[in-house]
Amino acid sequence: MDIAPLNAHVQTSLSDVFRWGSVRESWWRCWLFSDRRLRKQSDLQHSYAMTILLQWAIAKLAKHNPDLDRYLVICCGADHDLGEGETKNDVCALTKRREVDVREYFAFRKVIDKFDLAVREDMARAFLLQFADVNKDQRVEDWALFPSEAQDILEWLAENRRLEARIFRYLERLEYILYAIEQANLYGNFHLAAEVTSKNAGYVFISHQEDMERACQLIPGFREEIWTLEIQETISEFIQAYNQKAAP
């Protein structure tokens, strides 16, 4: 069976790549100062969390988007970090350069090249979906470093599965927020929560709150089902709590 080696490989290759390296302090400092502690999150944990989060979101969004390609979105959640399992490096999505994405794509292709054509095409579509939410006038420049076969897939996805690409993109941003809230609940670490929800805080240069508001405009049902007023209020409470803790 050609799948047997990969089945074992992905479990080990993704489990030793840890995320949040660009926003956390050194691990000894996290453990020395209790309000800086984080639960280590591997790519394997993140990919599984994304798969479940996408399944939950798609079930809620389906009634607003009856033609949604559920299979493609969920497969993207499972496949999107396979390349990092080979490069052994996670780079924050907010500061990631396209050449890193391309390097991960080539690493991903090495993993799947042993499969037959139908499987390779299926997995390539799922992997590349994460890069497909690009406006037409920006595509040539944005995808220039990808090989031609990947550009062809990206063009098809952008034209025919743009909604699916947006759902993945903004649900991954939501997963960042959920992880940060978890650290506040576990360790009283409000620093990361502030960094992922405020454009002016810490290391993050793009506000995830603004991302969520943009998703509400672009994805039918996102406001009603995902980024509800209750969720917004919860985030506001975390920011207020952080401000109180950070006050001199």
Stockholm file with secondary structure:
# STOCKHOLM 1.0

chainA/1-248         MDIAPLNAHVQTSLSDVFRWGSVRESWWRCWLFSDRRLRKQSDLQHSYAMTILLQWAIAKLAKHNPDLDRYLVICCGADHDLGEGETKNDVCALTKRREVDVREYFAFRKVIDKFDLAVREDMARAFLLQFADVNKDQRVEDWALFPSEAQDILEWLAENRRLEARIFRYLERLEYILYAIEQANLYGNFHLAAEVTSKNAGYVFISHQEDMERACQLIPGFREEIWTLEIQETISEFIQAYNQKAAP
#=GR chainA/1-248 SS CTHHHHHHHHHHHTTTCBSCTTTSCCHHHHHHSGGGCCCCCBHHHHHHHHHHHHHHHHHHHTTTCTTCCHHHHHHHHHHTTHHHHHHTCCCCTTTCCHHHHHHHHHHHHHHHTTSCHHHHHHHHHHHHGGGCCCCGGGHHHHTTTSCHHHHHHHHHHHHHCHHHHHHHHHHHHHHHHHHHHHHHHHHCCHHHHHHHHCTTSTTCCSCHHHHHHHHHHHSTTHHHHTSCHHHHHHHHHHHHHHHHHHCC
#=GC SS_cons         CTHHHHHHHHHHHTTTCBSCTTTSCCHHHHHHSGGGCCCCCBHHHHHHHHHHHHHHHHHHHTTTCTTCCHHHHHHHHHHTTHHHHHHTCCCCTTTCCHHHHHHHHHHHHHHHTTSCHHHHHHHHHHHHGGGCCCCGGGHHHHTTTSCHHHHHHHHHHHHHCHHHHHHHHHHHHHHHHHHHHHHHHHHCCHHHHHHHHCTTSTTCCSCHHHHHHHHHHHSTTHHHHTSCHHHHHHHHHHHHHHHHHHCC
//
